[in-house]
Amino acid sequence: MLGYFIKRLLLIIPTFLGITVLIFCLTRFVPGGPVERMISQMQMSGGSKTASQTLSESEINELKALYGMDKPVYIAYSDWLKDLVHLNLGVSTRYYDPVWNMIKERMPVSLFYGLIALILSYGIAIPLGIYKAIHHGSKGDNLSSVIIFIGYSMPNYVLGVLLLSLLAFYFDVLPLGGFTSNNFEELSLLGKVQDLFSHAILPVICYTIADVAILTMTMKNNLLENLSSDYIKTAVSKGLTYKDSVYKHALRNSLIPIASHFGSVISVFLAGSFLIEVVFNIDGIGLLGYEAIIQRDYPVVMGILSLSALLLMFGNIISDLCVAAVDPRVKFGK
């Protein structure tokens, strides 16, 4: 088992290099980079002047050198990789702050929503999936299926806009967005908890709705499949109660697909959701990444995508561990 995970950890290196090379090349060849943005700003401030009248060629070359755009792609990437080894993600071309500090400042916000959404997703989906499987075809099963399919089919950012329009704007019972209110520091402890909770309700719903739908139906379908298996029928025919057949035998086998999904959601929740954080104006990693893409802030883009790639790859290893914990038949080779 140890040998297997050492191989998986070593495979992270070439995979990470492949992902970052691709992303780095895209940031170099797509139009509208930091140099072009600076020239555009100079043009706007200079009225009707052309780019050549606004900046000389030597000044443009100085800008390229300032942003590291004057080097060949392979040299620029190797320099970025050397900095990454020393835990240096570079400096933002928009705010001129260290990228790691910008990510670190926003990480608690994304972690807050991510952990709550992760706990709620599994805490709701597993019991609901068991209920739907045991009461398959009942009114409760059919009603919950309708709600689940609506939640799954509606994009989370569309749901966010709808909830904001109804509950925050029209009925005015919840805040319009943000992580906390402007007077958060002036509130009492109970007031801070209430303020944080009121701001978190709608984003958490949008975070969890799709995963709850997927996990619930996965749980239900796998549990139904296991309950109809021969080994369950044999156990029941020998006197095992239906309740014991569900919770002592079928349930554990039904958790295997749920366990394999666990690692993949970690990267999404920890790195934040771009569109949800944009809709609710939550100053987390997702909003930072969205603004970096719009503003062509390539060091920030590279930093966030590198972090997301690492989380996803480590998440896959965590998924393997979860599957091994649930399914005793899984044996990892050396």
C-alpha positions in Angstrom: 0.0 0.0 0.0 2.8 2.4 0.9 4.5 1.7 -2.5 1.2 2.5 -4.3 0.8 5.9 -2.7 4.5 6.7 -3.3 3.9 6.1 -7.0 0.7 8.2 -6.9 2.6 11.1 -5.2 5.4 10.8 -7.8 2.9 11.0 -10.6 1.8 14.4 -9.3 5.0 15.9 -10.5 4.7 15.2 -14.3 0.9 15.9 -14.1 1.4 19.2 -12.4 4.1 20.2 -14.9 1.9 19.3 -17.8 -1.0 21.4 -16.4 1.1 24.4 -15.6 3.0 24.4 -18.9 -0.4 24.4 -20.8 -1.8 27.2 -18.6 1.4 29.2 -18.8 1.5 29.0 -22.6 -2.1 30.1 -22.8 -1.4 33.2 -20.7 1.5 34.1 -23.0 -0.3 33.7 -26.3 -3.8 35.0 -25.7 -4.3 38.7 -26.5 -4.9 41.4 -23.9 -2.1 40.8 -21.4 -0.8 43.3 -18.8 1.3 45.2 -21.4 -1.6 45.6 -23.7 -3.8 46.7 -20.8 -1.3 49.3 -19.8 -1.1 50.6 -23.4 -4.9 50.8 -23.5 -5.0 52.7 -20.3 -2.4 55.2 -21.7 -4.5 55.6 -24.8 -7.6 56.3 -22.8 -5.8 58.9 -20.7 -4.2 60.4 -23.8 -7.5 61.0 -25.6 -7.2 60.4 -29.3 -3.5 59.6 -29.3 -2.3 56.4 -30.9 -0.2 53.8 -29.1 2.9 54.9 -30.8 2.3 58.5 -29.8 1.5 57.5 -26.2 4.4 55.2 -25.6 7.7 54.8 -27.4 9.0 51.4 -28.4 11.7 51.5 -25.7 9.0 52.3 -23.1 6.9 49.3 -24.4 10.0 47.1 -24.1 10.5 48.3 -20.6 6.9 47.4 -19.8 7.5 43.9 -21.2 10.6 43.5 -19.1 8.8 44.7 -16.0 6.1 42.1 -16.5 8.5 39.4 -17.7 7.0 39.3 -21.1 10.3 39.9 -22.9 11.7 36.4 -22.4 11.0 33.3 -24.4 8.2 31.1 -23.1 10.4 28.3 -21.9 12.7 30.6 -20.0 9.9 32.5 -18.4 8.2 29.2 -17.4 11.5 27.9 -15.9 11.9 31.1 -13.9 8.3 30.8 -12.7 8.9 27.2 -11.7 12.0 28.1 -9.8 10.1 30.7 -7.9 7.3 28.2 -7.2 9.8 25.8 -5.6 10.7 28.5 -3.2 7.0 29.1 -2.5 7.0 32.3 -4.5 4.0 32.7 -6.7 5.1 36.1 -8.1 3.6 39.5 -7.9 0.2 40.6 -9.1 0.4 42.8 -12.3 -2.8 44.6 -11.2 -2.3 45.2 -7.4 1.5 44.7 -7.3 1.0 42.6 -4.2 2.6 39.1 -3.7 0.2 36.5 -5.1 0.5 34.1 -2.2 -0.5 36.9 0.3 -3.5 37.7 -1.8 -4.6 34.0 -1.9 -3.8 33.6 1.8 -5.9 36.6 2.8 -9.0 35.2 1.0 -8.5 31.5 1.8 -10.4 31.7 5.2 -13.5 32.9 3.4 -13.5 30.1 0.8 -12.6 27.6 3.5 -15.6 28.8 5.6 -18.1 28.2 2.8 -16.3 25.1 1.5 -16.2 23.2 4.8 -19.9 24.1 5.6 -21.0 23.0 2.1 -18.9 19.8 2.2 -20.4 18.8 5.6 -24.0 19.7 4.5 -23.7 17.9 1.2 -22.8 14.6 2.7 -24.8 15.1 5.8 -28.0 15.6 3.7 -27.3 13.4 0.7 -26.5 10.1 2.5 -29.6 10.0 4.9 -31.8 11.3 2.1 -30.5 8.7 -0.4 -31.1 6.0 2.2 -34.7 7.2 2.8 -35.4 7.4 -0.9 -34.1 3.9 -1.5 -36.1 2.4 1.4 -39.3 4.3 0.4 -38.8 4.0 -3.3 -41.9 5.0 -5.2 -43.6 6.7 -2.2 -44.9 10.3 -2.2 -41.8 11.5 -0.2 -39.5 9.9 -2.7 -41.3 11.4 -5.7 -41.5 14.9 -4.1 -37.8 14.9 -3.1 -36.9 13.7 -6.6 -38.7 16.7 -8.2 -36.8 19.1 -5.9 -33.5 17.3 -6.6 -33.9 17.4 -10.3 -34.8 21.1 -10.3 -31.8 21.8 -8.2 -29.5 19.8 -10.4 -30.8 21.2 -13.7 -30.5 24.9 -12.5 -27.0 26.3 -12.6 -25.9 27.5 -9.2 -25.2 31.0 -10.2 -28.7 31.3 -11.8 -30.2 30.0 -8.5 -28.1 32.6 -6.7 -29.5 35.4 -8.8 -33.0 34.1 -8.3 -32.6 33.8 -4.5 -31.1 37.3 -4.3 -33.9 38.8 -6.3 -36.6 37.2 -4.2 -35.2 37.0 -0.6 -32.8 39.9 -0.6 -34.2 42.5 -3.0 -38.0 41.8 -3.2 -38.8 40.6 0.3 -35.7 42.2 2.0 -35.2 39.4 4.6 -31.6 38.6 3.8 -28.5 40.7 2.9 -27.8 41.4 -0.8 -24.3 39.9 -0.6 -20.9 40.1 0.9 -19.3 38.0 3.7 -20.3 40.3 6.6 -22.0 43.7 7.1 -20.0 46.9 7.1 -20.6 47.3 10.9 -19.6 43.7 11.7 -16.8 44.7 14.2 -19.2 46.9 16.1 -21.7 44.0 16.8 -21.9 41.9 19.9 -20.8 38.2 19.7 -24.4 37.1 19.1 -24.9 39.8 16.6 -21.7 38.7 14.7 -23.0 35.1 14.6 -26.4 36.2 13.3 -24.8 38.5 10.7 -22.5 35.8 9.5 -25.3 33.3 9.3 -27.6 35.6 7.4 -24.9 36.3 4.8 -24.0 32.6 4.5 -27.5 31.1 3.9 -27.9 31.8 0.2 -24.3 31.1 -0.9 -24.3 27.8 1.0 -27.5 26.8 -0.7 -26.0 27.5 -4.1 -22.8 25.6 -3.1 -24.6 22.5 -1.9 -27.6 22.1 -4.2 -25.9 20.4 -7.1 -23.7 18.1 -5.0 -26.6 17.1 -2.8 -28.6 16.2 -5.9 -25.8 14.1 -7.4 -24.8 12.4 -4.2 -28.4 11.7 -3.2 -29.3 10.0 -6.5 -26.0 8.1 -6.4 -26.7 6.9 -2.9 -30.2 5.9 -3.7 -29.5 4.0 -7.0 -26.5 2.1 -5.5 -28.5 1.1 -2.4 -31.4 -0.1 -4.5 -29.0 -2.1 -6.7 -27.4 -3.7 -3.7 -30.8 -4.4 -2.0 -31.8 -6.4 -5.1 -28.6 -8.4 -5.2 -28.5 -12.1 -4.6 -26.5 -11.9 -1.4 -29.1 -9.6 0.2 -31.9 -11.9 -0.9 -30.0 -14.9 0.6 -29.4 -13.1 3.9 -33.1 -12.1 4.2 -34.2 -15.7 3.3 -32.0 -17.0 6.2 -33.8 -14.7 8.7 -32.0 -11.4 8.5 -34.3 -8.5 9.1 -34.8 -6.0 6.3 -33.3 -3.2 8.5 -30.2 -5.2 9.2 -29.8 -6.1 5.5 -29.8 -2.4 4.7 -27.6 -1.0 7.4 -25.2 -3.9 8.0 -24.6 -5.2 4.4 -26.0 -3.1 1.6 -25.2 0.3 3.0 -21.4 -0.2 3.2 -21.2 -1.4 -0.4 -23.4 1.5 -1.5 -21.0 4.1 0.0 -18.2 3.1 -2.4 -19.2 5.6 -5.2 -19.9 8.3 -2.6 -16.4 7.8 -1.1 -14.8 8.0 -4.6 -16.5 11.4 -5.1 -15.2 12.8 -1.9 -11.7 13.8 -3.1 -12.9 15.6 -6.2 -15.2 18.0 -4.3 -12.4 19.1 -2.0 -10.6 21.2 -4.6 -13.8 22.9 -5.7 -14.9 23.8 -2.2 -11.4 25.0 -1.0 -10.6 26.9 -4.2 -14.1 28.5 -4.2 -16.7 28.8 -6.9 -16.0 31.7 -9.3 -19.5 32.5 -10.3 -21.1 32.0 -6.8 -18.6 34.4 -5.2 -19.2 36.9 -8.1 -23.0 36.8 -7.7 -22.8 37.2 -3.9 -19.8 39.5 -3.9 -17.9 37.3 -1.6 -14.2 38.3 -1.4 -12.8 34.7 -1.6 -10.5 32.9 -3.9 -13.2 32.4 -6.5 -13.8 36.1 -6.9 -10.1 36.8 -6.9 -9.6 34.3 -9.7 -12.5 35.7 -11.7 -11.2 39.2 -11.5 -7.7 38.0 -12.3 -9.0 36.4 -15.5 -10.9 39.5 -16.5 -8.0 41.8 -15.8 -5.4 39.4 -17.4 -3.6 39.3 -14.0 -1.6 36.2 -15.1 0.5 35.6 -11.9 -2.7 35.4 -9.9 -4.3 33.2 -12.5 -1.3 30.8 -12.4 -1.2 30.8 -8.6 -4.9 29.9 -8.2 -4.9 27.3 -11.0 -1.7 25.7 -9.6 -3.3 25.5 -6.2 -6.5 24.0 -7.7 -4.5 21.5 -9.7 -2.6 20.3 -6.6 -5.7 20.1 -4.5 -7.5 18.0 -7.2 -4.6 15.6 -7.5 -4.2 15.2 -3.7 -8.0 14.9 -3.6 -7.9 11.9 -5.9 -5.5 10.2 -3.5 -7.8 11.0 -0.7 -10.6 9.4 -2.7 -8.6 6.2 -3.0 -8.1 6.1 0.8 -11.8 6.6 1.3 -12.7 3.8 -1.1 -10.2 1.5 0.7 -11.7 2.4 4.1 -15.2 1.6 2.9 -14.5 -1.4 0.6 -12.3 -4.1 2.2 -12.0 -5.8 -1.2 -9.7 -3.0 -2.4 -6.1 -4.0 -2.2 -3.4 -1.6 -3.4 -0.5 -3.1 -5.2 3.1 -2.4 -4.3 
